[in-house]
């Protein structure tokens, strides 16, 4: 499948931004709700963080979407 | 939702084992195909690794399943 081996951090960051905007949350509000550092969400959205499963689960939870949906959104922009 | 904040590494590891068995692959074969260390898959399946997005994508690719499906399987055993 095309794009399967490309860096997933960029499309993952785009998916986080997509759902954060859909929820009408600022980066600061999302960070606080996900219990991560204030600047962390910006780094994730720019694709500069090699995010761990645990942080991904916390961010998805704070966005109130299943992580599988966040990943499916990431896969859409990778294919 | 129940279980949303529990450690996701254990159910993620179970999901990896589920799809690896379904594909009829040994841990060694999966490790080689995913370009990770031989012992890494065992650690992931036991839930002792805080796996990164990039490693998750490589393992899903080697299992020939979308990462979103692997995560959906993880979510099944967490809810």
Backbone of each chain as nested JSON, in Angstrom:
{
  "chains": [
    {"id": "A", "residues": [
      {"number": 1, "name": "UNK", "atoms": {"N": [0.843, -1.199, 0.0], "CA": [0.0, 0.0, 0.0], "C": [0.877, 1.247, 0.0]}},
      {"number": 2, "name": "UNK", "atoms": {"N": [0.512, 2.272, -0.738], "CA": [1.378, 3.442, -0.831], "C": [1.447, 4.191, 0.489]}},
      {"number": 3, "name": "UNK", "atoms": {"N": [2.631, 4.694, 0.771], "CA": [2.769, 5.568, 1.93], "C": [2.854, 4.852, 3.259]}},
      {"number": 4, "name": "UNK", "atoms": {"N": [2.748, 3.548, 3.242], "CA": [2.694, 2.816, 4.513], "C": [3.954, 2.994, 5.34]}},
      {"number": 5, "name": "UNK", "atoms": {"N": [5.084, 3.209, 4.673], "CA": [6.332, 3.294, 5.417], "C": [6.793, 4.729, 5.645]}},
      {"number": 6, "name": "UNK", "atoms": {"N": [6.007, 5.691, 5.169], "CA": [6.4, 7.083, 5.39], "C": [6.228, 7.443, 6.854]}},
      {"number": 7, "name": "UNK", "atoms": {"N": [6.912, 8.507, 7.264], "CA": [6.845, 8.978, 8.651], "C": [5.387, 9.235, 9.051]}},
      {"number": 8, "name": "UNK", "atoms": {"N": [4.871, 8.501, 10.043], "CA": [3.457, 8.671, 10.411], "C": [3.203, 9.87, 11.321]}},
      {"number": 9, "name": "UNK", "atoms": {"N": [4.264, 10.53, 11.797], "CA": [4.068, 11.587, 12.803], "C": [3.345, 12.799, 12.216]}},
      {"number": 10, "name": "UNK", "atoms": {"N": [3.641, 13.095, 10.949], "CA": [3.009, 14.263, 10.312], "C": [1.494, 14.028, 10.141]}},
      {"number": 11, "name": "UNK", "atoms": {"N": [1.073, 12.929, 9.501], "CA": [-0.382, 12.714, 9.385], "C": [-1.064, 12.505, 10.739]}},
      {"number": 12, "name": "UNK", "atoms": {"N": [-0.355, 11.94, 11.723], "CA": [-0.973, 11.808, 13.046], "C": [-1.231, 13.197, 13.632]}},
      {"number": 13, "name": "UNK", "atoms": {"N": [-0.246, 14.087, 13.504], "CA": [-0.402, 15.456, 14.002], "C": [-1.567, 16.17, 13.341]}},
      {"number": 14, "name": "UNK", "atoms": {"N": [-1.713, 15.951, 12.036], "CA": [-2.837, 16.562, 11.312], "C": [-4.177, 16.037, 11.827]}},
      {"number": 15, "name": "UNK", "atoms": {"N": [-4.207, 14.754, 12.142], "CA": [-5.447, 14.157, 12.66], "C": [-5.782, 14.739, 14.037]}},
      {"number": 16, "name": "UNK", "atoms": {"N": [-4.765, 14.924, 14.88], "CA": [-5.007, 15.53, 16.201], "C": [-5.571, 16.941, 16.018]}},
      {"number": 17, "name": "UNK", "atoms": {"N": [-4.96, 17.726, 15.115], "CA": [-5.43, 19.104, 14.88], "C": [-6.865, 19.092, 14.353]}},
      {"number": 18, "name": "UNK", "atoms": {"N": [-7.161, 18.152, 13.442], "CA": [-8.513, 18.042, 12.874], "C": [-9.551, 17.84, 13.987]}},
      {"number": 19, "name": "UNK", "atoms": {"N": [-9.313, 16.878, 14.874], "CA": [-10.3, 16.592, 15.926], "C": [-10.292, 17.674, 17.017]}},
      {"number": 20, "name": "UNK", "atoms": {"N": [-9.133, 18.299, 17.256], "CA": [-9.096, 19.385, 18.239], "C": [-9.923, 20.57, 17.736]}},
      {"number": 21, "name": "UNK", "atoms": {"N": [-9.755, 20.916, 16.451], "CA": [-10.55, 22.014, 15.897], "C": [-12.038, 21.657, 15.902]}},
      {"number": 22, "name": "UNK", "atoms": {"N": [-12.337, 20.401, 15.554], "CA": [-13.739, 19.97, 15.546], "C": [-14.353, 20.09, 16.939]}},
      {"number": 23, "name": "UNK", "atoms": {"N": [-13.527, 19.895, 17.97], "CA": [-14.027, 19.98, 19.346], "C": [-13.985, 21.417, 19.867]}},
      {"number": 24, "name": "UNK", "atoms": {"N": [-13.436, 22.335, 19.075], "CA": [-13.359, 23.737, 19.492], "C": [-12.444, 23.956, 20.689]}},
      {"number": 25, "name": "UNK", "atoms": {"N": [-11.372, 23.149, 20.785], "CA": [-10.438, 23.259, 21.912], "C": [-9.16, 23.974, 21.485]}},
      {"number": 26, "name": "UNK", "atoms": {"N": [-8.622, 24.81, 22.366], "CA": [-7.278, 25.364, 22.139], "C": [-6.248, 24.283, 22.454]}},
      {"number": 27, "name": "UNK", "atoms": {"N": [-5.016, 24.488, 21.978], "CA": [-3.94, 23.545, 22.316], "C": [-3.759, 23.476, 23.829]}},
      {"number": 28, "name": "UNK", "atoms": {"N": [-3.897, 24.624, 24.498], "CA": [-3.699, 24.672, 25.95], "C": [-4.774, 23.859, 26.681]}},
      {"number": 29, "name": "UNK", "atoms": {"N": [-6.015, 24.007, 26.236], "CA": [-7.113, 23.272, 26.873], "C": [-6.941, 21.764, 26.667]}},
      {"number": 30, "name": "UNK", "atoms": {"N": [-6.569, 21.387, 25.455], "CA": [-6.362, 19.961, 25.178], "C": [-5.202, 19.424, 26.017]}},
      {"number": 31, "name": "UNK", "atoms": {"N": [-4.108, 20.186, 26.101], "CA": [-2.956, 19.753, 26.889], "C": [-3.35, 19.536, 28.345]}},
      {"number": 32, "name": "UNK", "atoms": {"N": [-4.108, 20.465, 28.873], "CA": [-4.504, 20.376, 30.271], "C": [-5.387, 19.15, 30.495]}},
      {"number": 33, "name": "UNK", "atoms": {"N": [-6.323, 18.95, 29.598], "CA": [-7.252, 17.824, 29.722], "C": [-6.549, 16.474, 29.521]}},
      {"number": 34, "name": "UNK", "atoms": {"N": [-5.511, 16.458, 28.656], "CA": [-4.78, 15.207, 28.391], "C": [-3.622, 15.008, 29.373]}},
      {"number": 35, "name": "UNK", "atoms": {"N": [-3.432, 15.991, 30.268], "CA": [-2.356, 15.928, 31.255], "C": [-0.977, 15.783, 30.584]}},
      {"number": 36, "name": "UNK", "atoms": {"N": [-0.751, 16.627, 29.58], "CA": [0.577, 16.718, 28.968], "C": [1.019, 18.179, 29.044]}},
      {"number": 37, "name": "UNK", "atoms": {"N": [2.306, 18.416, 28.794], "CA": [2.831, 19.777, 28.887], "C": [2.175, 20.668, 27.83]}},
      {"number": 38, "name": "UNK", "atoms": {"N": [2.028, 21.932, 28.179], "CA": [1.378, 22.938, 27.342], "C": [1.913, 22.949, 25.906]}},
      {"number": 39, "name": "UNK", "atoms": {"N": [3.237, 22.785, 25.743], "CA": [3.825, 22.872, 24.403], "C": [3.772, 21.531, 23.651]}},
      {"number": 40, "name": "UNK", "atoms": {"N": [3.387, 20.471, 24.368], "CA": [3.453, 19.122, 23.788], "C": [2.5, 18.961, 22.606]}},
      {"number": 41, "name": "UNK", "atoms": {"N": [1.279, 19.512, 22.745], "CA": [0.274, 19.36, 21.679], "C": [0.763, 20.025, 20.387]}},
      {"number": 42, "name": "UNK", "atoms": {"N": [1.389, 21.214, 20.528], "CA": [1.943, 21.879, 19.347], "C": [3.001, 21.019, 18.66]}},
      {"number": 43, "name": "UNK", "atoms": {"N": [3.857, 20.395, 19.468], "CA": [4.894, 19.512, 18.911], "C": [4.263, 18.316, 18.193]}},
      {"number": 44, "name": "UNK", "atoms": {"N": [3.256, 17.717, 18.821], "CA": [2.574, 16.564, 18.205], "C": [1.931, 16.987, 16.885]}},
      {"number": 45, "name": "UNK", "atoms": {"N": [1.251, 18.126, 16.888], "CA": [0.542, 18.568, 15.677], "C": [1.51, 18.902, 14.547]}},
      {"number": 46, "name": "UNK", "atoms": {"N": [2.719, 19.345, 14.878], "CA": [3.728, 19.614, 13.845], "C": [4.462, 18.342, 13.427]}},
      {"number": 47, "name": "UNK", "atoms": {"N": [4.204, 17.241, 14.116], "CA": [4.844, 15.979, 13.742], "C": [6.28, 15.875, 14.204]}},
      {"number": 48, "name": "UNK", "atoms": {"N": [6.645, 16.592, 15.267], "CA": [8.034, 16.542, 15.726], "C": [8.214, 15.637, 16.948]}},
      {"number": 49, "name": "UNK", "atoms": {"N": [7.139, 15.01, 17.415], "CA": [7.222, 14.123, 18.584], "C": [7.002, 12.682, 18.138]}},
      {"number": 50, "name": "UNK", "atoms": {"N": [7.888, 11.774, 18.552], "CA": [7.611, 10.357, 18.341], "C": [6.777, 9.879, 19.518]}},
      {"number": 51, "name": "UNK", "atoms": {"N": [5.492, 10.132, 19.426], "CA": [4.544, 9.956, 20.528], "C": [4.386, 8.484, 20.904]}},
      {"number": 52, "name": "UNK", "atoms": {"N": [4.184, 8.236, 22.202], "CA": [4.008, 6.872, 22.687], "C": [2.534, 6.496, 22.723]}},
      {"number": 53, "name": "UNK", "atoms": {"N": [2.29, 5.186, 22.771], "CA": [0.907, 4.684, 22.857], "C": [0.157, 5.322, 24.024]}},
      {"number": 54, "name": "UNK", "atoms": {"N": [0.802, 5.437, 25.184], "CA": [0.096, 5.989, 26.343], "C": [-0.308, 7.444, 26.133]}},
      {"number": 55, "name": "UNK", "atoms": {"N": [0.575, 8.245, 25.526], "CA": [0.218, 9.643, 25.26], "C": [-0.877, 9.737, 24.206]}},
      {"number": 56, "name": "UNK", "atoms": {"N": [-0.824, 8.842, 23.206], "CA": [-1.859, 8.834, 22.172], "C": [-3.227, 8.546, 22.792]}},
      {"number": 57, "name": "UNK", "atoms": {"N": [-3.271, 7.59, 23.717], "CA": [-4.534, 7.236, 24.372], "C": [-5.047, 8.418, 25.198]}},
      {"number": 58, "name": "UNK", "atoms": {"N": [-4.143, 9.099, 25.896], "CA": [-4.572, 10.241, 26.708], "C": [-5.129, 11.371, 25.84]}},
      {"number": 59, "name": "UNK", "atoms": {"N": [-4.463, 11.635, 24.71], "CA": [-4.927, 12.708, 23.821], "C": [-6.272, 12.336, 23.189]}},
      {"number": 60, "name": "UNK", "atoms": {"N": [-6.406, 11.099, 22.724], "CA": [-7.687, 10.663, 22.136], "C": [-8.811, 10.78, 23.163]}},
      {"number": 61, "name": "UNK", "atoms": {"N": [-8.519, 10.366, 24.391], "CA": [-9.513, 10.444, 25.459], "C": [-9.931, 11.901, 25.676]}},
      {"number": 62, "name": "UNK", "atoms": {"N": [-8.946, 12.799, 25.716], "CA": [-9.244, 14.218, 25.943], "C": [-10.027, 14.814, 24.772]}},
      {"number": 63, "name": "UNK", "atoms": {"N": [-9.839, 14.249, 23.566], "CA": [-10.595, 14.708, 22.391], "C": [-11.956, 14.024, 22.312]}},
      {"number": 64, "name": "UNK", "atoms": {"N": [-12.176, 13.048, 23.181], "CA": [-13.417, 12.282, 23.216], "C": [-13.684, 11.53, 21.902]}},
      {"number": 65, "name": "UNK", "atoms": {"N": [-12.612, 11.026, 21.299], "CA": [-12.748, 10.131, 20.14], "C": [-11.949, 8.858, 20.422]}},
      {"number": 66, "name": "UNK", "atoms": {"N": [-12.427, 7.715, 19.931], "CA": [-11.612, 6.503, 20.089], "C": [-10.285, 6.681, 19.36]}},
      {"number": 67, "name": "UNK", "atoms": {"N": [-9.216, 6.151, 19.927], "CA": [-7.908, 6.261, 19.267], "C": [-7.959, 5.635, 17.872]}},
      {"number": 68, "name": "UNK", "atoms": {"N": [-8.755, 4.578, 17.71], "CA": [-8.86, 3.94, 16.388], "C": [-9.39, 4.921, 15.34]}},
      {"number": 69, "name": "UNK", "atoms": {"N": [-10.245, 5.855, 15.747], "CA": [-10.772, 6.854, 14.786], "C": [-9.709, 7.878, 14.435]}},
      {"number": 70, "name": "UNK", "atoms": {"N": [-8.931, 8.255, 15.434], "CA": [-7.825, 9.188, 15.209], "C": [-6.821, 8.56, 14.239]}},
      {"number": 71, "name": "UNK", "atoms": {"N": [-6.535, 7.282, 14.424], "CA": [-5.583, 6.582, 13.553], "C": [-6.173, 6.407, 12.147]}},
      {"number": 72, "name": "UNK", "atoms": {"N": [-7.477, 6.128, 12.077], "CA": [-8.117, 5.998, 10.757], "C": [-8.025, 7.315, 9.997]}},
      {"number": 73, "name": "UNK", "atoms": {"N": [-8.182, 8.429, 10.709], "CA": [-8.044, 9.753, 10.079], "C": [-6.595, 9.941, 9.595]}},
      {"number": 74, "name": "UNK", "atoms": {"N": [-5.636, 9.5, 10.415], "CA": [-4.224, 9.556, 10.021], "C": [-4.0, 8.736, 8.742]}},
      {"number": 75, "name": "UNK", "atoms": {"N": [-4.582, 7.549, 8.674], "CA": [-4.382, 6.66, 7.523], "C": [-4.986, 7.26, 6.247]}},
      {"number": 76, "name": "UNK", "atoms": {"N": [-6.081, 8.023, 6.391], "CA": [-6.702, 8.652, 5.23], "C": [-5.715, 9.571, 4.53]}},
      {"number": 77, "name": "UNK", "atoms": {"N": [-4.971, 10.349, 5.32], "CA": [-4.068, 11.32, 4.702], "C": [-2.726, 10.694, 4.332]}},
      {"number": 78, "name": "UNK", "atoms": {"N": [-2.546, 9.403, 4.619], "CA": [-1.289, 8.735, 4.237], "C": [-1.458, 7.927, 2.969]}},
      {"number": 79, "name": "UNK", "atoms": {"N": [-2.708, 7.611, 2.595], "CA": [-2.891, 6.682, 1.466], "C": [-2.991, 7.407, 0.133]}}
    ]},
    {"id": "B", "residues": [
      {"number": 1, "name": "UNK", "atoms": {"N": [-16.178, 6.611, 29.547], "CA": [-16.195, 5.207, 29.12], "C": [-15.303, 4.377, 30.03]}},
      {"number": 2, "name": "UNK", "atoms": {"N": [-15.7, 3.19, 30.376], "CA": [-14.902, 2.413, 31.316], "C": [-13.578, 1.987, 30.691]}},
      {"number": 3, "name": "UNK", "atoms": {"N": [-12.555, 1.993, 31.513], "CA": [-11.285, 1.448, 31.066], "C": [-10.459, 2.378, 30.211]}},
      {"number": 4, "name": "UNK", "atoms": {"N": [-10.989, 3.538, 29.877], "CA": [-10.291, 4.439, 28.951], "C": [-8.933, 4.882, 29.485]}},
      {"number": 5, "name": "UNK", "atoms": {"N": [-8.805, 4.966, 30.796], "CA": [-7.551, 5.473, 31.348], "C": [-6.628, 4.367, 31.845]}},
      {"number": 6, "name": "UNK", "atoms": {"N": [-7.032, 3.114, 31.688], "CA": [-6.16, 2.031, 32.122], "C": [-4.98, 1.913, 31.17]}},
      {"number": 7, "name": "UNK", "atoms": {"N": [-3.935, 1.278, 31.648], "CA": [-2.72, 1.086, 30.864], "C": [-3.056, 0.392, 29.531]}},
      {"number": 8, "name": "UNK", "atoms": {"N": [-2.81, 1.08, 28.409], "CA": [-3.178, 0.482, 27.12], "C": [-2.169, -0.536, 26.597]}},
      {"number": 9, "name": "UNK", "atoms": {"N": [-1.012, -0.662, 27.257], "CA": [0.045, -1.507, 26.693], "C": [-0.351, -2.984, 26.709]}},
      {"number": 10, "name": "UNK", "atoms": {"N": [-1.071, -3.388, 27.77], "CA": [-1.474, -4.807, 27.864], "C": [-2.464, -5.171, 26.748]}},
      {"number": 11, "name": "UNK", "atoms": {"N": [-3.583, -4.445, 26.596], "CA": [-4.492, -4.792, 25.491], "C": [-3.869, -4.587, 24.117]}},
      {"number": 12, "name": "UNK", "atoms": {"N": [-2.948, -3.64, 23.978], "CA": [-2.276, -3.495, 22.68], "C": [-1.449, -4.747, 22.384]}},
      {"number": 13, "name": "UNK", "atoms": {"N": [-0.727, -5.219, 23.383], "CA": [0.071, -6.435, 23.217], "C": [-0.78, -7.642, 22.852]}},
      {"number": 14, "name": "UNK", "atoms": {"N": [-1.96, -7.727, 23.476], "CA": [-2.871, -8.834, 23.141], "C": [-3.344, -8.738, 21.693]}},
      {"number": 15, "name": "UNK", "atoms": {"N": [-3.595, -7.516, 21.241], "CA": [-4.04, -7.322, 19.853], "C": [-2.939, -7.723, 18.878]}},
      {"number": 16, "name": "UNK", "atoms": {"N": [-1.683, -7.375, 19.206], "CA": [-0.564, -7.773, 18.34], "C": [-0.486, -9.295, 18.271]}},
      {"number": 17, "name": "UNK", "atoms": {"N": [-0.587, -9.957, 19.444], "CA": [-0.515, -11.423, 19.463], "C": [-1.668, -12.035, 18.655]}},
      {"number": 18, "name": "UNK", "atoms": {"N": [-2.868, -11.439, 18.791], "CA": [-4.041, -11.938, 18.066], "C": [-3.782, -11.928, 16.558]}},
      {"number": 19, "name": "UNK", "atoms": {"N": [-3.32, -10.796, 16.027], "CA": [-3.117, -10.698, 14.573], "C": [-1.883, -11.475, 14.127]}},
      {"number": 20, "name": "UNK", "atoms": {"N": [-0.869, -11.587, 15.014], "CA": [0.313, -12.387, 14.644], "C": [-0.071, -13.855, 14.515]}},
      {"number": 21, "name": "UNK", "atoms": {"N": [-0.871, -14.347, 15.476], "CA": [-1.312, -15.742, 15.4], "C": [-2.206, -15.957, 14.175]}},
      {"number": 22, "name": "UNK", "atoms": {"N": [-3.075, -14.98, 13.914], "CA": [-3.965, -15.087, 12.751], "C": [-3.158, -15.17, 11.452]}},
      {"number": 23, "name": "UNK", "atoms": {"N": [-2.002, -14.5, 11.434], "CA": [-1.153, -14.502, 10.236], "C": [-0.21, -15.702, 10.22]}},
      {"number": 24, "name": "UNK", "atoms": {"N": [-0.21, -16.491, 11.314], "CA": [0.663, -17.665, 11.372], "C": [2.14, -17.321, 11.42]}},
      {"number": 25, "name": "UNK", "atoms": {"N": [2.467, -16.185, 12.03], "CA": [3.864, -15.751, 12.112], "C": [4.437, -16.015, 13.495]}},
      {"number": 26, "name": "UNK", "atoms": {"N": [5.705, -16.411, 13.556], "CA": [6.423, -16.471, 14.832], "C": [6.799, -15.052, 15.244]}},
      {"number": 27, "name": "UNK", "atoms": {"N": [7.145, -14.895, 16.527], "CA": [7.625, -13.581, 16.988], "C": [8.871, -13.17, 16.204]}},
      {"number": 28, "name": "UNK", "atoms": {"N": [9.732, -14.147, 15.911], "CA": [10.978, -13.852, 15.206], "C": [10.709, -13.364, 13.782]}},
      {"number": 29, "name": "UNK", "atoms": {"N": [9.771, -14.031, 13.099], "CA": [9.445, -13.637, 11.733], "C": [8.834, -12.239, 11.705]}},
      {"number": 30, "name": "UNK", "atoms": {"N": [7.937, -11.977, 12.658], "CA": [7.319, -10.653, 12.72], "C": [8.374, -9.58, 13.004]}},
      {"number": 31, "name": "UNK", "atoms": {"N": [9.274, -9.878, 13.952], "CA": [10.322, -8.917, 14.3], "C": [11.177, -8.59, 13.073]}},
      {"number": 32, "name": "UNK", "atoms": {"N": [11.54, -9.63, 12.341], "CA": [12.388, -9.433, 11.17], "C": [11.663, -8.583, 10.126]}},
      {"number": 33, "name": "UNK", "atoms": {"N": [10.399, -8.901, 9.903], "CA": [9.624, -8.182, 8.899], "C": [9.353, -6.73, 9.319]}},
      {"number": 34, "name": "UNK", "atoms": {"N": [9.202, -6.507, 10.636], "CA": [8.923, -5.152, 11.136], "C": [10.214, -4.373, 11.404]}},
      {"number": 35, "name": "UNK", "atoms": {"N": [11.35, -5.018, 11.188], "CA": [12.661, -4.389, 11.425], "C": [12.803, -3.899, 12.867]}},
      {"number": 36, "name": "UNK", "atoms": {"N": [12.426, -4.775, 13.818], "CA": [12.668, -4.493, 15.235], "C": [13.48, -5.659, 15.8]}},
      {"number": 37, "name": "UNK", "atoms": {"N": [14.036, -5.465, 16.99], "CA": [14.872, -6.493, 17.591], "C": [14.034, -7.745, 17.9]}},
      {"number": 38, "name": "UNK", "atoms": {"N": [14.672, -8.885, 17.794], "CA": [14.052, -10.184, 17.986], "C": [13.209, -10.272, 19.276]}},
      {"number": 39, "name": "UNK", "atoms": {"N": [13.704, -9.673, 20.368], "CA": [12.991, -9.783, 21.65], "C": [11.898, -8.709, 21.805]}},
      {"number": 40, "name": "UNK", "atoms": {"N": [11.886, -7.759, 20.876], "CA": [10.988, -6.604, 21.023], "C": [9.51, -7.018, 20.955]}},
      {"number": 41, "name": "UNK", "atoms": {"N": [9.193, -7.931, 20.027], "CA": [7.788, -8.353, 19.858], "C": [7.283, -9.023, 21.135]}},
      {"number": 42, "name": "UNK", "atoms": {"N": [8.122, -9.849, 21.758], "CA": [7.733, -10.479, 23.021], "C": [7.433, -9.445, 24.101]}},
      {"number": 43, "name": "UNK", "atoms": {"N": [8.284, -8.422, 24.17], "CA": [8.069, -7.349, 25.145], "C": [6.759, -6.607, 24.864]}},
      {"number": 44, "name": "UNK", "atoms": {"N": [6.507, -6.313, 23.601], "CA": [5.265, -5.607, 23.222], "C": [4.055, -6.469, 23.59]}},
      {"number": 45, "name": "UNK", "atoms": {"N": [4.121, -7.762, 23.276], "CA": [2.971, -8.642, 23.532], "C": [2.706, -8.809, 25.034]}},
      {"number": 46, "name": "UNK", "atoms": {"N": [3.754, -8.702, 25.841], "CA": [3.565, -8.77, 27.294], "C": [3.153, -7.431, 27.885]}},
      {"number": 47, "name": "UNK", "atoms": {"N": [3.158, -6.378, 27.067], "CA": [2.749, -5.053, 27.554], "C": [3.807, -4.37, 28.388]}},
      {"number": 48, "name": "UNK", "atoms": {"N": [5.079, -4.7, 28.163], "CA": [6.149, -4.073, 28.951], "C": [6.855, -2.956, 28.184]}},
      {"number": 49, "name": "UNK", "atoms": {"N": [6.429, -2.691, 26.952], "CA": [7.06, -1.642, 26.139], "C": [6.078, -0.486, 25.964]}},
      {"number": 50, "name": "UNK", "atoms": {"N": [6.523, 0.736, 26.235], "CA": [5.706, 1.899, 25.887], "C": [6.031, 2.256, 24.446]}},
      {"number": 51, "name": "UNK", "atoms": {"N": [5.386, 1.55, 23.556], "CA": [5.714, 1.562, 22.129], "C": [5.409, 2.927, 21.493]}},
      {"number": 52, "name": "UNK", "atoms": {"N": [6.211, 3.311, 20.521], "CA": [6.023, 4.592, 19.829], "C": [5.149, 4.403, 18.59]}},
      {"number": 53, "name": "UNK", "atoms": {"N": [4.599, 5.529, 18.13], "CA": [3.766, 5.501, 16.914], "C": [4.507, 4.863, 15.744]}},
      {"number": 54, "name": "UNK", "atoms": {"N": [5.782, 5.21, 15.585], "CA": [6.523, 4.676, 14.434], "C": [6.679, 3.157, 14.518]}},
      {"number": 55, "name": "UNK", "atoms": {"N": [6.945, 2.628, 15.722], "CA": [7.06, 1.173, 15.858], "C": [5.707, 0.5, 15.659]}},
      {"number": 56, "name": "UNK", "atoms": {"N": [4.63, 1.147, 16.146], "CA": [3.291, 0.592, 15.947], "C": [2.963, 0.476, 14.46]}},
      {"number": 57, "name": "UNK", "atoms": {"N": [3.325, 1.512, 13.694], "CA": [3.052, 1.496, 12.254], "C": [3.854, 0.383, 11.585]}},
      {"number": 58, "name": "UNK", "atoms": {"N": [5.118, 0.204, 11.988], "CA": [5.945, -0.84, 11.371], "C": [5.387, -2.229, 11.673]}},
      {"number": 59, "name": "UNK", "atoms": {"N": [4.938, -2.438, 12.925], "CA": [4.394, -3.751, 13.298], "C": [3.08, -4.013, 12.555]}},
      {"number": 60, "name": "UNK", "atoms": {"N": [2.201, -3.003, 12.5], "CA": [0.921, -3.18, 11.785], "C": [1.19, -3.507, 10.312]}},
      {"number": 61, "name": "UNK", "atoms": {"N": [2.142, -2.8, 9.719], "CA": [2.494, -3.033, 8.321], "C": [2.966, -4.476, 8.13]}},
      {"number": 62, "name": "UNK", "atoms": {"N": [3.832, -4.937, 9.039], "CA": [4.366, -6.301, 8.944], "C": [3.259, -7.341, 9.151]}},
      {"number": 63, "name": "UNK", "atoms": {"N": [2.218, -6.97, 9.899], "CA": [1.082, -7.878, 10.114], "C": [0.065, -7.763, 8.972]}},
      {"number": 64, "name": "UNK", "atoms": {"N": [0.285, -6.785, 8.09], "CA": [-0.612, -6.527, 6.954], "C": [-2.04, -6.186, 7.411]}},
      {"number": 65, "name": "UNK", "atoms": {"N": [-2.134, -5.444, 8.521], "CA": [-3.432, -4.897, 8.946], "C": [-3.255, -3.388, 9.162]}},
      {"number": 66, "name": "UNK", "atoms": {"N": [-4.298, -2.604, 8.874], "CA": [-4.183, -1.174, 9.185], "C": [-4.003, -0.987, 10.685]}},
      {"number": 67, "name": "UNK", "atoms": {"N": [-3.202, -0.022, 11.084], "CA": [-3.009, 0.225, 12.515], "C": [-4.348, 0.528, 13.198]}},
      {"number": 68, "name": "UNK", "atoms": {"N": [-5.263, 1.188, 12.472], "CA": [-6.579, 1.486, 13.07], "C": [-7.307, 0.201, 13.471]}},
      {"number": 69, "name": "UNK", "atoms": {"N": [-7.092, -0.888, 12.721], "CA": [-7.755, -2.161, 13.082], "C": [-7.112, -2.781, 14.32]}},
      {"number": 70, "name": "UNK", "atoms": {"N": [-5.792, -2.667, 14.39], "CA": [-5.068, -3.169, 15.563], "C": [-5.54, -2.41, 16.813]}},
      {"number": 71, "name": "UNK", "atoms": {"N": [-5.704, -1.1, 16.678], "CA": [-6.14, -0.269, 17.806], "C": [-7.603, -0.585, 18.158]}},
      {"number": 72, "name": "UNK", "atoms": {"N": [-8.427, -0.819, 17.14], "CA": [-9.828, -1.165, 17.403], "C": [-9.904, -2.48, 18.187]}},
      {"number": 73, "name": "UNK", "atoms": {"N": [-9.032, -3.43, 17.837], "CA": [-8.972, -4.705, 18.577], "C": [-8.537, -4.443, 20.028]}},
      {"number": 74, "name": "UNK", "atoms": {"N": [-7.566, -3.559, 20.205], "CA": [-7.131, -3.158, 21.549], "C": [-8.295, -2.573, 22.332]}},
      {"number": 75, "name": "UNK", "atoms": {"N": [-9.072, -1.715, 21.701], "CA": [-10.181, -1.045, 22.382], "C": [-11.268, -2.033, 22.784]}},
      {"number": 76, "name": "UNK", "atoms": {"N": [-11.46, -3.091, 21.98], "CA": [-12.448, -4.116, 22.319], "C": [-12.149, -4.725, 23.679]}},
      {"number": 77, "name": "UNK", "atoms": {"N": [-10.869, -5.026, 23.921], "CA": [-10.533, -5.703, 25.173], "C": [-10.369, -4.726, 26.334]}},
      {"number": 78, "name": "UNK", "atoms": {"N": [-10.507, -3.411, 26.058], "CA": [-10.409, -2.425, 27.134], "C": [-11.778, -1.982, 27.619]}},
      {"number": 79, "name": "UNK", "atoms": {"N": [-12.826, -2.193, 26.804], "CA": [-14.129, -1.623, 27.173], "C": [-14.928, -2.586, 28.033]}}
    ]}
  ]
}
